Amino acid sequence: MATLKSLKGRIASVKSTQKITKAMKMVAAAKLRRAQQAAEAGRPYAERMGQVMESLAGKVAISDQSPKLLAGTGRDQTHLLVVCTSDRGLAGAFNSNIVRAARRQAEELIAQGKTVYFYLVGRKGRAVIQRLYPKQIVHQFDTGAIKQVSFADAQEIAADLIDRYITDGIDIVHLLYARFQSALVQEPTSRQIIPVPRAAEGIAASGGADAGVEYEPDEEEILAALLPRNIAVQIFRALLENAASEQGSRMTAMDNATRNAGDMINRLSIQYNRTRQAAITTELVEIISGAEAL
């Protein structure tokens, strides 16, 4: 049975932990607001640019002179999964959900006889992927020194991916991240970013990107200039979405931890009071028994 001293120490320890989780929740809530605004502001541009690029890709006849980022390699054997996670934990299931989605996609591709490699952005996904696919990690982009996501970071990742795509025999590149919906909901998402997916017939027109547009110079020259930028924009969007999702998940996790700490304090306080009352009762019984014996 726990002693009064040990119970008192446990209560003090849990109260100290509760103060930390409450402070972390407040910090995450403050960061979430800014991160959410940035993610929501970047969506229209990234989505519209993706639609325009798909529309252009659907118009251009593929030839030997077409940019490789558009034409592809003509194969779909080797896939590179760009898995974006965070560098810090204590964010609930945020990182594990992204890694789980990457594992599921990798297993589906491997079952189809494809070769899969991983390009990791952030540290938290490395442990699981390295344990399951130790020889299939081609690079890890360290984001530990990044305090606030910038477009320059996305451009650096995009340039490295394009270089690897051109030189390392990669056929298709997929980008995996968590799309922010609310503090409670972050949806793991996978997008093909290289080569540009060609819009299905009729979809471009319904999206408005194909309505009476003339391009100067021609489409192929525009694509050659915009394809690398589009990849950087899509990566930048993923980083912004991840930043908002991480803070939302952390805020929710710390709120739950604070509530759980409060429940534990209540249980320990009840146990402490009962133990203290039992000790007092035992002492009184001993005193009364001694007095009667005299």
C-alpha positions as CSV (number, residue, x, y, z in Angstrom):
1,M,0.0,0.0,0.0
2,A,1.3,3.4,-0.9
3,T,2.5,5.6,1.9
4,L,1.3,9.2,2.5
5,K,4.7,10.5,1.6
6,S,4.8,8.7,-1.7
7,L,1.3,9.7,-2.6
8,K,2.1,13.3,-1.8
9,G,5.2,13.1,-4.0
10,R,3.2,11.6,-6.9
11,I,0.5,14.4,-6.7
12,A,3.2,17.1,-6.7
13,S,4.9,15.4,-9.8
14,V,1.6,15.1,-11.7
15,K,0.8,18.8,-10.9
16,S,4.2,19.8,-12.3
17,T,3.5,17.8,-15.5
18,Q,0.1,19.4,-15.8
19,K,1.6,22.9,-15.7
20,I,4.0,21.9,-18.5
21,T,1.3,20.4,-20.7
22,K,-1.0,23.4,-20.1
23,A,1.8,25.8,-21.2
24,M,2.5,23.7,-24.3
25,K,-1.1,23.8,-25.2
26,M,-1.2,27.6,-25.0
27,V,2.0,27.9,-27.1
28,A,0.6,25.5,-29.7
29,A,-2.7,27.4,-29.8
30,A,-0.8,30.7,-30.4
31,K,1.3,29.2,-33.2
32,L,-1.7,27.4,-34.7
33,R,-3.5,30.6,-35.6
34,R,-0.6,31.9,-37.7
35,A,0.2,28.6,-39.2
36,Q,-3.5,28.1,-40.2
37,Q,-3.7,31.5,-41.8
38,A,-0.6,30.8,-43.9
39,A,-1.8,27.3,-45.0
40,E,-5.2,28.6,-46.0
41,A,-3.7,31.6,-47.8
42,G,-1.4,29.3,-49.8
43,R,-4.1,26.9,-51.0
44,P,-5.8,28.9,-53.8
45,Y,-2.5,29.7,-55.5
46,A,-1.1,26.1,-55.2
47,E,-4.4,24.6,-56.4
48,R,-4.8,27.0,-59.3
49,M,-1.2,26.6,-60.4
50,G,-1.6,22.8,-60.3
51,Q,-4.8,23.0,-62.4
52,V,-3.1,25.3,-65.0
53,M,-0.1,23.0,-65.3
54,E,-2.3,19.9,-65.7
55,S,-4.3,21.7,-68.4
56,L,-1.1,22.7,-70.2
57,A,0.2,19.2,-69.9
58,G,-3.0,17.8,-71.4
59,K,-2.6,20.1,-74.5
60,V,1.1,19.5,-75.3
61,A,2.0,16.6,-77.5
62,I,4.7,14.6,-75.9
63,S,7.9,14.4,-78.0
64,D,11.6,13.9,-77.5
65,Q,11.9,17.7,-77.0
66,S,9.3,17.8,-74.2
67,P,10.6,18.6,-70.7
68,K,11.3,15.4,-68.7
69,L,9.3,16.8,-65.8
70,L,6.3,16.8,-68.1
71,A,6.9,13.8,-70.4
72,G,8.2,11.5,-67.7
73,T,10.5,8.6,-68.4
74,G,7.9,6.5,-70.2
75,R,7.9,4.0,-67.3
76,D,6.3,3.7,-63.8
77,Q,8.6,1.1,-62.3
78,T,10.6,3.2,-59.7
79,H,8.6,5.4,-57.3
80,L,10.0,8.0,-54.8
81,L,7.8,8.8,-51.8
82,V,8.6,12.3,-50.3
83,V,7.4,11.9,-46.7
84,C,7.0,15.2,-44.9
85,T,6.9,14.9,-41.1
86,S,8.0,17.2,-38.2
87,D,11.2,17.3,-36.1
88,R,9.4,17.3,-32.8
89,G,7.2,14.9,-31.0
90,L,4.4,15.4,-28.5
91,A,2.0,16.0,-31.4
92,G,-0.5,13.2,-31.0
93,A,-0.9,10.9,-34.0
94,F,0.3,13.6,-36.5
95,N,3.6,12.0,-37.5
96,S,2.4,8.4,-37.2
97,N,-0.6,9.0,-39.5
98,I,1.7,10.3,-42.2
99,V,4.1,7.5,-41.9
100,R,1.3,5.0,-41.8
101,A,-0.1,6.4,-45.1
102,A,3.4,6.2,-46.6
103,R,3.8,2.6,-45.5
104,R,0.4,1.7,-47.0
105,Q,1.2,3.3,-50.3
106,A,4.7,1.7,-50.4
107,E,3.2,-1.8,-49.7
108,E,0.6,-1.3,-52.5
109,L,3.3,-0.4,-54.9
110,I,5.6,-3.2,-53.9
111,A,2.7,-5.6,-54.2
112,Q,2.4,-4.5,-57.8
113,G,6.1,-5.2,-58.4
114,K,7.3,-1.6,-58.3
115,T,10.5,-0.4,-56.7
116,V,10.0,2.2,-53.9
117,Y,12.4,4.7,-52.3
118,F,11.9,7.3,-49.6
119,Y,12.9,10.9,-49.4
120,L,12.3,12.1,-45.8
121,V,11.6,15.7,-44.9
122,G,11.8,16.0,-41.1
123,R,13.2,13.6,-38.5
124,K,10.2,11.9,-36.9
125,G,9.4,9.5,-39.8
126,R,12.9,8.1,-40.0
127,A,12.9,5.6,-37.2
128,V,9.9,3.5,-38.5
129,I,10.8,3.7,-42.2
130,Q,14.5,2.9,-41.6
131,R,13.4,-0.1,-39.5
132,L,11.1,-1.4,-42.3
133,Y,12.9,-0.2,-45.4
134,P,16.6,0.2,-44.3
135,K,18.1,0.3,-47.8
136,Q,15.4,2.4,-49.5
137,I,16.0,5.8,-47.9
138,V,17.8,8.0,-50.4
139,H,18.0,11.2,-48.4
140,Q,16.8,13.0,-45.3
141,F,16.2,16.8,-45.5
142,D,16.8,18.2,-42.1
143,T,14.3,20.9,-41.1
144,G,15.4,21.2,-37.4
145,A,17.0,24.6,-38.0
146,I,13.9,26.0,-39.8
147,K,12.0,28.2,-37.4
148,Q,9.4,29.3,-39.9
149,V,8.7,27.7,-43.3
150,S,9.8,29.7,-46.3
151,F,9.5,29.3,-50.0
152,A,13.3,29.2,-50.2
153,D,13.2,25.9,-48.2
154,A,10.7,24.5,-50.7
155,Q,12.8,25.5,-53.6
156,E,15.9,23.8,-52.1
157,I,13.9,20.5,-51.7
158,A,12.4,20.9,-55.2
159,A,15.8,21.4,-56.8
160,D,17.2,18.3,-55.0
161,L,14.2,16.2,-56.1
162,I,14.5,17.4,-59.7
163,D,18.2,16.6,-59.8
164,R,17.5,13.1,-58.4
165,Y,14.6,12.5,-60.8
166,I,16.8,13.4,-63.8
167,T,19.9,11.5,-62.7
168,D,18.9,8.6,-60.4
169,G,16.4,6.7,-62.6
170,I,13.3,7.7,-60.7
171,D,10.0,7.4,-62.7
172,I,7.4,8.9,-60.4
173,V,7.6,11.2,-57.4
174,H,4.8,11.3,-54.8
175,L,4.4,13.9,-52.0
176,L,2.9,12.9,-48.7
177,Y,1.8,15.3,-46.0
178,A,-1.1,16.1,-43.7
179,R,-3.7,18.4,-45.0
180,F,-5.0,20.7,-42.3
181,Q,-8.8,20.7,-41.7
182,S,-9.2,21.6,-38.1
183,A,-7.3,21.3,-34.8
184,L,-8.9,17.8,-34.4
185,V,-8.7,16.6,-38.0
186,Q,-5.5,16.4,-40.2
187,E,-5.9,14.3,-43.3
188,P,-2.9,12.4,-44.7
189,T,-2.6,13.2,-48.4
190,S,-0.6,11.8,-51.3
191,R,0.0,13.7,-54.5
192,Q,2.0,13.0,-57.6
193,I,4.2,15.9,-58.3
194,I,6.7,14.5,-60.9
195,P,5.9,14.1,-63.8
196,V,2.9,16.5,-63.9
197,P,-0.3,14.4,-64.0
198,R,-2.2,15.1,-67.2
199,A,-5.7,16.4,-66.7
200,A,-8.4,13.9,-67.7
201,E,-10.4,15.0,-70.8
202,G,-13.2,17.4,-69.8
203,I,-11.8,18.2,-66.3
204,A,-9.7,21.1,-67.3
205,A,-12.6,22.8,-69.0
206,S,-14.8,22.3,-65.9
207,G,-12.1,23.9,-63.8
208,G,-12.0,27.0,-66.0
209,A,-8.3,26.6,-66.9
210,D,-9.1,25.8,-70.5
211,A,-11.4,28.7,-71.3
212,G,-10.2,30.7,-74.3
213,V,-6.5,31.0,-73.1
214,E,-3.7,32.0,-75.5
215,Y,-0.1,31.4,-74.4
216,E,2.8,33.5,-75.5
217,P,5.3,32.1,-76.1
218,D,4.1,28.5,-76.7
219,E,3.0,26.0,-74.1
220,E,6.3,24.0,-74.2
221,E,8.4,27.1,-73.3
222,I,6.0,28.0,-70.5
223,L,6.1,24.5,-69.1
224,A,9.9,24.4,-69.2
225,A,10.0,27.6,-67.0
226,L,7.0,26.8,-64.8
227,L,7.4,23.1,-64.1
228,P,10.2,23.5,-61.5
229,R,8.4,26.3,-59.9
230,N,5.2,24.3,-59.7
231,I,7.0,21.5,-57.9
232,A,8.4,24.1,-55.4
233,V,4.9,25.6,-54.9
234,Q,3.4,22.2,-54.2
235,I,6.1,21.3,-51.7
236,F,5.7,24.8,-50.0
237,R,2.0,24.1,-49.7
238,A,2.7,20.7,-48.1
239,L,5.1,22.3,-45.6
240,L,2.6,25.0,-44.7
241,E,-0.2,22.4,-44.3
242,N,2.1,20.3,-42.1
243,A,3.0,23.2,-39.9
244,A,-0.6,23.9,-39.2
245,S,-1.5,20.3,-38.8
246,E,1.4,19.8,-36.3
247,Q,0.3,22.7,-34.1
248,G,-3.3,21.6,-34.2
249,S,-2.5,18.0,-33.3
250,R,-0.1,19.2,-30.6
251,M,-2.7,21.5,-29.1
252,T,-5.2,18.7,-29.0
253,A,-2.7,16.3,-27.5
254,M,-1.6,18.7,-24.8
255,D,-5.2,19.5,-23.9
256,N,-6.0,15.8,-23.5
257,A,-2.8,15.4,-21.4
258,T,-3.8,18.3,-19.2
259,R,-7.2,16.8,-18.7
260,N,-5.8,13.3,-17.9
261,A,-3.4,14.9,-15.4
262,G,-6.3,16.5,-13.7
263,D,-8.1,13.2,-13.5
264,M,-5.1,11.5,-12.1
265,I,-4.6,14.3,-9.5
266,N,-8.2,13.8,-8.4
267,R,-7.8,10.0,-8.0
268,L,-4.5,10.4,-6.2
269,S,-6.0,13.0,-3.9
270,I,-8.9,10.7,-3.0
271,Q,-6.5,7.9,-2.3
272,Y,-4.3,10.2,-0.2
273,N,-7.3,11.3,1.8
274,R,-8.5,7.8,2.4
275,T,-5.0,6.6,3.4
276,R,-4.6,9.6,5.8
277,Q,-8.1,8.9,7.3
278,A,-7.2,5.2,7.8
279,A,-4.0,6.2,9.5
280,I,-5.8,8.6,11.8
281,T,-8.5,6.0,12.6
282,T,-5.8,3.4,13.4
283,E,-4.1,5.8,15.8
284,L,-7.3,6.6,17.5
285,V,-8.2,2.9,17.9
286,E,-4.7,2.3,19.4
287,I,-5.1,5.2,21.8
288,I,-8.6,4.0,23.0
289,S,-7.4,0.4,23.3
290,G,-4.5,1.6,25.4
291,A,-6.7,3.7,27.7
292,E,-9.1,0.9,28.3
293,A,-6.2,-1.5,29.1
294,L,-5.1,0.9,31.9
